[in-house]
C-alpha cells in the first residue's frame, strides 16, 4: 500500500450511555484499563467511551478490515501523549495487518458535541510521511552555494560585457576581430 488510508466513524453518545447502563461488562470487554480510567475520570464518561469506540471503527476502516480477520475489540485502543493528544494503539492482529500494509503510523482525531462522537483515522505509510525539514545548517549551505553560483554567473556576464571573454585561438575573439 502506498500513501495513506482514511477511516471515519460516528457514534451516538446516548446509545453508548444506554449500552453502558444495560451491559456493565461491555466496558471490560471492549476498552483497555487505561481507557476505562480516563473515561470514568471525565465529566461525560459516555461521550469519551463513544469517541474511543468510534476510533476503533475508524482505524479498522482505514485498515480496510472492520472487526474481521481475527481482530478483537482491544486490538485497537486510544492512549494519550504528554500533551493530551489521542494516539491510536494497535496490538495483536490489527498491528499485524497494519504492518503488512506498510502502515507506520495511525493519525487520530476525536471530537464530540451534543449527542455525537466522531473519530477520524489516517493510516500513513513511510512514503506518505512528511519528510523532515532541512536543518538550519543545511539551509545555510544551500544559500551559500546558490549565492556562489549566482556570483559566478554575474562575474561571467561582466567579463562578456567588458570584452574579456575570448574563444580558443583557432576561433578568434567574440568581437569579430582576429
MOFEN-V206227 format. One record per run of one state. SS is the DSSP state (a for helix, b for strand, c for the rest). FROM is the first residue (numbers start at 1). LEN is the number of residues. Records with the same first field share a line. If there is no record, write none. Layout:
SS: FROM-LEN ; FROM-LEN
This chain:
c: 1-3 ; 23-2 ; 31-2 ; 41-4 ; 64-9 ; 81-5 ; 91-1 ; 101-2 ; 114-2 ; 129-7 ; 162-4 ; 167-6 ; 174-5
b: 4-9 ; 76-5 ; 86-5 ; 103-11 ; 116-10 ; 166-1 ; 173-1
a: 13-10 ; 25-6 ; 33-8 ; 45-19 ; 73-3 ; 92-9 ; 126-3 ; 136-26
